[in-house]
Structures are given as C-alpha cells and as structure tokens.
Amino acid sequence: MLKSFINKLIDFFGSKDWEPYAGKEGLIMRRRLPGRWEYRAPTAAEIEEELLWQAIK
C-alpha cells in the first residue's frame, strides 16, 4: 500500500532528471513522467560518465 502511494506521488510530480537504465538493448536513459516512463538514447558524454562510474565501482 505504501509503495503504491509513493508511486502515485512520483507519477504526480514526475522527474526532470534523466537516469541511466540498463535495458535489453544496452544503456538507455529514462525519466519518470506522470503515468509513464520516457526513454532516449544516451549522449556520448553520458556514456563516458557511466563508464567512468563503472570503473570506479
């Protein structure tokens, strides 16, 4: 119940920030919009940043 309430709250506000997501086709970027997710291909700078973070881990 708490999880569904939090998801509805997130859906209401959405998110303007893109976050990396490892999809079936590789790395993609996504952000939460009211009621759905929006996806796009990462830029070269975002790929480089993600590879750097993976190397640090």
Contact map, one row per residue, 1 for C-alpha under 8 A:
111110000000000000000000000000000000000000000000000000000
111111000000000000000000000000000000000000000000000000000
111111100000000000000000000000000000000000000000000000000
111111110000000000000000000000000000000000000000000000000
111111111000000000000000000000000000000000000000000000000
011111111100000000000000000000000000000000000000000000000
001111111110000000000000000000000000000000000000000000000
000111111111000000000000000000000000000000000000000000000
000011111111100000000000000000000000000000000000000000000
000001111111111000000000000000010100000000000000000000000
000000111111110000000000000000011111000000000000000000000
000000011111110000000000000000000110000000000000000000000
000000001111111000000000000000001100000000000000000000000
000000000111111100000000000000111100000000000000000000000
000000000100111111000000000000111000000000000000000000000
000000000000011111000000000000110000000000000000000000000
000000000000001111100000000000100000000000000000000000000
000000000000001111110000000011100000000000000000000000000
000000000000000011111000000011100000000000000000000000000
000000000000000001111100001111000000000000000000010000000
000000000000000000111110001111000000000000000000000000000
000000000000000000011111111100000000000000000000000000000
000000000000000000001111111100000000000000000000000000000
000000000000000000000111110000000000000000000000000000000
000000000000000000000111111100000000000000000000000000000
000000000000000000000111111100000000000000000000000000000
000000000000000000011110111110000000000011000010000000000
000000000000000000011110111111000000001111000000000000000
000000000000000001111000001111100000001111000000000000000
000000000000000001111000000111110000111100000000000000000
000000000000011111100000000011111000111000000000000000000
000000000110011100000000000001111111110000000000000000000
000000000010111000000000000000111111110000000000000000000
000000000111110000000000000000011111000000000000000000000
000000000011000000000000000000011111100000000000000000000
000000000010000000000000000000011111110000000000000000000
000000000000000000000000000001111011111000000000000000000
000000000000000000000000000001111001111100000000000000000
000000000000000000000000000111100000111110000000000000000
000000000000000000000000000111000000011111000000000000000
000000000000000000000000001110000000001111100000000000000
000000000000000000000000001110000000000111110110000000000
000000000000000000000000000000000000000011111110000000000
000000000000000000000000000000000000000001111111000000000
000000000000000000000000000000000000000000111111100000000
000000000000000000000000000000000000000001111111110000000
000000000000000000000000001000000000000001111111111000000
000000000000000000000000000000000000000000011111111100000
000000000000000000000000000000000000000000001111111110000
000000000000000000010000000000000000000000000111111111000
000000000000000000000000000000000000000000000011111111100
000000000000000000000000000000000000000000000001111111110
000000000000000000000000000000000000000000000000111111111
000000000000000000000000000000000000000000000000011111111
000000000000000000000000000000000000000000000000001111111
000000000000000000000000000000000000000000000000000111111
000000000000000000000000000000000000000000000000000011111
